[in-house]
Structures are given as C-alpha cells and as structure tokens.
Amino acid sequence: MFTGIVEELGEVTAVENLGDASRFRLRGPVVTEGARHGDSIAVNGVCLTVVDHEDGEFTADVMAETLNRSSLGALTVGSRVNLERPMAVGERLGGHIVQGHVDGTGEVLERKPSEHWEIVRISLPADLSRYVVEKGSITVDGISLTVVDAGPDSFTVSLIPTTLDLTTLGRKQPGDPVNLEVDVIAKYVERLLGPQGQRPVALPGTEGATR
C-alpha cells in the first residue's frame, strides 16, 4: 500500500521492448536505498516489482495489460516519473490509501497559474466520474490530491509550489496523459450497496443476523 506522497522524481534510463511486455530501467537513488529483489515501487502511481537494482537504478517488467491501461506505455528514455516506496507499518498515512492499481487515464486539459498555486483541470473517464467528489481524494500519477471541483467528465486540483517542483505535474502540459486511481473506499461502498446503489434486501428471518 502507498500513500500518494511522492518521495522522489526519478528518470527512465532505458526501455526494452519484450513483445508482450516492456522492461524499464529507472533512476531513483532514494527509493532504491535498501531495496531488494521483489520489492514494490510505485512509478507514476503504478505498483511495479523490482527485478534488480544497482547504483541507484532499478529495473521493472511491465506487462501489456499495464501498458495498455496506464500511461507507462508512453514513457521513453529521459521521461521523468514519480516514485514512492510502500508505506511501512506504523508510519503516518500522509496522503490517503493508494493501492498502485490504476483505474484509468485522464488528460491534462488546462492549467491556470496564480501567485501561490496552480489550478489544473484533468479529463475524467465516464466510468470513473461517480467515484470523484468535491473535497474527496484522487491519485494522479501517484500523487495524492484533493479534488477542488468534480464535473461529469473532468475535475480540478490545486497544486502548491512543492508539488509543482517535486513531481511530474509541474511539467505536464495540456494533452499529456496521467494515471488515475480513485479512492478505493468509494468502490467498496458501491459494491456493498449493490449495483443500483441500493442496500441488498435481507432474506426473511435473517434481519440482524451476524456471521
């Protein structure tokens, strides 16, 4: 599990096409410190497994499903990426619960700079819009952010200077893709309430029963 608090702005140093997958080599001295084979590292919000690491770099294999459902397929040598290690038990949850399982991709639509922050509007796939609410949490390229406003096909976030300086969102321009992960709690609530948003009806004689 991750928290959406980016630890390091890394860089893609090599991309190997494996046919039905790709192998990425990424530079990240902070996240590779103490890393071991099989550890997880979130790359732009996608949980990847460390294959090997050396001299502040690590490699990770990305299968076709992940390449197709996320923006990782658009990465090239020199691309900057947000990196985060999993949260250790007992640490503070600085952002929100992030699984590293991308639900879909959006696109930066516009940027509105102001004196102390910047408002960024991002497109929202129709099947994800029901999970995004004003003042709720959403993960954009692995960054835990608070939704400023939510529409049927887009939402906005407000970025402080630290986020602009230390993550990829400071460099994204209109038209650039971003990975989106909605709040998993919203998906569980929907599932519990049923497909029509109604609480399942209890069978006669089972009211108040526990398992």
Buried (B, 14 or more C-beta within 10 A) or exposed (E): BBBBBBBBBBBBBEBEEEEEBBBBBBBBEEBBEEBEEEBBBBBBBBBBBBBEBEEBBBBBBBEEEBBEBBBBBEBEEEBBBBBBBBBEEEEEEEBBBBBBBBBBBBBBBEBEEEEEBBBBBBBBEEEBBBBBBEEBBBBBBBBBBEBBBBEEEBBBBBBEEEBBEBBBBBEBEEEBBBBBBBBBEBBEEEEEEEEEEEEEEEEEEEEEEEE
